[in-house]
Amino acid sequence: MNTNPDPEPAAFNGPVRPDHLRRLLERIRDEYDNPAIYITENGAGFGASDEVMEGDTVHDPRRANYIRRHIEAALKAKENGVDLRGYMVWSLFDNFEWLQGYGRRFGLVHVDFDTQKRTPKRSFDAYREIIANGGVVAGRVSQDPHPSPLPRAGEGVRPRPMRCGRR
């Protein structure tokens, strides 16, 4: 049974179901006394057909659409009383995936693994626009007085700086 309502190809990591994200968040609200929720990894890869490089631009409309639709679903759950405090996309950069190696790309930024050149994809621009607009998704305005899916500067959990290499 195909549970993916979107046209093929499906995402590498499963069906694209933003409606299920909303329903899951609302179920957690109802069954677990509405705990604070941070979505720390949400993203998808769709293959070469969604990674078209033209000059210095990588067109990935399916990933951009995926991000918009999932943020919209998460914000709808928040409007419905879910204590959603953060949403982070997986992943900022194309990287080594434990199960697929370098063969599958999930990042908002294309990485040429031979040269290490980084090129922001169109999905990067879409996510940046959503953040800059305080969580507004393509003409949709949240009813929440603080609609941003991400904590505002100075609010919420602050990441600790990572130290890499020798000092």
RAKA-V205303 format. One line per field, one symbol per residue. burial: b if it has 24 or more other ideal C-beta (glycine too) atoms within 12 Angstrom, else e. A space follows every 10 residues. Layout:
burial: ???
//
This chain:
burial: eeeeeeeeee bbbeebbbee bbebbbebee eeeeeebebe ebbbbbeeeb beeeeeebbb ebbbbbbbbb bbbbbbbbbe ebebbbbbbb bebbbeeeee eeebbbbbbb beeeeeeebb bbbbbbbeeb beeebebeee ebebeebbbb eeeeeeeeee eeeeeee
//
